[in-house]
Amino acid sequence: MIWFIATLLAALLGSVRDGLQKLLLSDIESHELGFFSGTIGAILMTPFGYMYFPGHLTLFLGVLLVFSGFASVIAIWMFLVALDIGEISVITPLRRVSPVIVAVIEPFFLAASYKPGILIGAILCGLGAFITAVKTENITTPLKDLANTAAILAIGVALFKALGSIATVYLAREMNYLFLSFFSLLSMAIGFAAITHKKQDNFDLRKGWNTNVGMVGLFAVLGTILITFAYSAASATQVITVKQSTIIFSILIGGKFFKEGNMMRKIVGSLLIIISIIFVSI
């Protein structure tokens, strides 16, 4: 169960990282923070990227590697666009259904069998994340208009996250997880550099010289290593479901440090996530 512990630690680090990012986003744009975080991570992981560079990189593995590296960047970019044109109460719940998508499509790509416990756990996880993320007491609000652009983008975010997870599981069978971690962070740096260049001309590198920005980059490294290792030892459905425990940690951090409300509804959603984690880990 080392993968389980690694995923929980990655989720905890992700929650702390989100808290730091929330503090930083008043002074720095999200795409700039993504660039600095990815760059710091790629620099720290460069020795491992060199040491564990795969010696049998076929064309198929190369294409899959590029896809897995940029899938997360594309997902984040789509999420930012959706937030710009839509309502967060609609977008956030819809992007959290990725565990359900993974549970349904993983057997087709990785020749895995459908396990009732894992499938039930993924569905409960999606439901728990949905309930937790809805910003209004009427949880049917995000279902009223799934045809609008923002909602379609949010579902696209969940789909890209799911496909990226499955690709990483396949690659982890062929490559060292430390190299995959390096490539993921390098892709993040390149992807957000492109987004930053497109959005602004007066980019200031001095914004990256900040202790908190450095901590975000360090947490990105540790979290990426842990989650990539987990993908090398378990199924995509198991890992991506347990990783949703980051929501639980985020609720605790949000309530304690940011005085966020609606805790009772969030606790209900968290309980469903905990139950889902039990289902996929037994």
N, C-alpha and C positions, 0 to 999 in steps of 0.2 A: 504493500500500500504506500510505497514511497511516492508514487505519482500523486496520490491523494494529498499527502502532506505538502508536496511541492506546489500543487495547485492552490491549496488554501493559503500558503505563504505568498504566492504570487497575487492572489486576490487581496490579501491584507496590504501588501506593498502598493498595489494598484489604488486602493482606497486612500492610503496616506498620500500617494502621489496626486490623486485627484484633489485632495484637500489643499495641498501646496499650490496646485495649478489654479484652484479657485481664488486663492489669495493673490496670485501673480497676475491673473487675467485683468485686473483693474489697471495695470501698467503696461501690459504687453498683449499683442494680438495672439489668438489661439494658434494660427498657422506659424507665427514666429516662434512660439513656445515649442510647437511640434518640431520645427527645424532645429532649434538649439538642443532639445532633448535627444533627438535622433543623432545629431552630430557628436555630442558628448559621448553617447553610447557607442557609436561606431568607432570613435577614436580609442575608447577604452577596450573595445573588443577586437581591434585590428590584429594584435598578436595571435589571438585564437583563430581568427579568420584565415591568417596565413598558415598557421600550424596544421589546421584541420581542413584545408582546402581539398575538396574531393578529387581523387585521382582518376575517377572513371565517370566524368561528367558527360553524359550523352545529351543529344539534342532535346529529347523529351524531358529529361531531368532539368536541363537548363531553362526550358520554357516554363516548366512547372515551378521552378525556383523563383523566376522573375514574377510569375503570377502570384505566388504566395507572399512575396515581399511587398508587392504593390497593392494587394487586395485590401489590406488594412488601411493603407493611405487613401485608396479610393473610397472605402467605407466612411472614413472620417470626413473626407471632402464632401461626399454626398450628404452626410449628416449636417455639416455646416451650412450647405446650400438649403437644405430642408428647413433648418432653423430660421434662416433668413426670410423665407417666403411663407412659412407655415406656423402653426401653433405647437408649442412644446408639449402640451397635454395630449396631442395627437401623435407627434413624432417619436417621443421617448418610449412609450409603451410598445409601439410597433417594431422598433429596432431591437427590442429585447427578446424577440421570438426566435432568435438564431438557434438555441438548443433544440427546439422542435424541428426546425428545418434540417439540422444536422442528423437528428435521429431518424428522419424519414429517408434522406438521400444517401447517408453514409454506406449502407449495405450495397448500393449500386456501384459505388466507386472503389470500395475497399474489400469487396467480397466478404463482408461481415454478415452475420445472421441477426435477424430481429430478436432482441431479447425483451420480453414483456416488461421486466422491471426497469430497464434503461429507458424504454419508450415512454412508460408511465411517468418516470422521473423527469424526463425532458418536457413532457406536457405540463406537469405540475410546476416545473421551473418557469416555463413560459407564462403560465397563469399567474404565478407569484410575482414575477418581474412586472407583468402588466399591471396588476393591482397596486404594486408598490410605486410604480412610476407615474400613474395617472395623477394629474395635478388638480383634478376636480372630483367632487364626491360622486358625480354621475359617471361611473366607469364605462358607460356605453358611448360616451362622447367620441372617443377615437374611432368608433365603428360607423359613425353616421355617414361619412363620406370618404371611402377608401379610393375613390377615383381621382381625387385631387393630386396635383403634382407633388406636394410635400409628403403626402402619405405614401405615394409610390416610391419616392426617394427613400423614405424610412424603411420600407420593406426591402428595398434594394440594399440598404446598409446591412440588414440582417442576413440577406442572401450572400453578399460578399464575405461577411464574417464567417458564415457557415462553410462556403467553398474554400476560403483561406485556411480554415481549421483542418478540413479534410486533406487539402494539399500538403499541409505541414506534417500531418500524420504519415502520409505516404513518403514524403521526403526524409522524415526521421528514421525510416527503415533503411535508407540508402546512404545517409550522410550523418556526420557527427552533429549533435544538437548544439554544440558551441559554435560551429560554423554557421548553422542555420540562424542562431541568435544574432551573430555578427551581420549576416546578410539582411535580416529583418530590420535591424537598426539603421544599416546603411541605406536601405530602401526608404525608410522613414525620413532620413535626412535629405535624400535626393528629392523625394516626392514633395515634401513641405518646402524645400528650397524653390521648386518650380511654382508651387502655389503662391509663395511669398513674392516671388519675382513678378508673377502675373498681377497680384493685387496691389503692389506698391513699388515705387521707384526709389524712395528715400529710406531704404532699409538700413537700420543702425545696428551694427554688430556689437556695439558696447552694451546693448540690453542683455546680452548673454553673460556678461561678467557680473554674476550675481550668485550669492551662496545658495539661495533657494532654487534658482534655475539649475545650478550644479547638482543639487539634491534630487531634483526631478529627473535629470539625466541619469544619475546613479541608480535611482529606483527603477528607471526604465531598463537599465542593464540587468539588474538582479531579477526583476519581474519577467523579462523576456527569456533569460536563461532558465528560470524555474518552469515557466509554462511550456517552453520548447522541450525541455527534458520530460515533462509530463506527457506531452504528445508522443514522445518516443516510447513511452511505457504503457499507454492506455489508449482506448478508442477516443475519437474526436467527440462523440456524444458525452462520454463520461467527463472528459476534461472541461469542455465548454459549459456543461451543466454545473459542475462544482465551482468553476470560475465565477459563476453568477453570485457566489457568496460574497463577492465584492460589494454587492448591493447592501447586504446586511452590515458589513463594516462601514460602508458609506453612510448608512442611516444613523449608526451610532456616532460617527464623526460629525455628521450634519446636525444632529440633535444636541450634541455636547458643545461643539465649538462655533456653530453657525446659527444655533437657536431655531432650527427649522421645525415646522409644525406637522400636523396630520400624522402624528406618531402611531396612533392606534391602527389606522389603515395600513401603514407601512409595516407594522409588526405582524399583521395578518399575512401580508404578502411575504414577509421574511420567513414566517413559519412554513408556508408552502414551499419555499426554496429549500429550507432545511430538510423537509420531508423528501423533496426531490433528490437531494444529495444522498440521503440514506438509501433511496431506491437504486441509484446508479452505482453506489459504492459497495453494496453487499453482494 
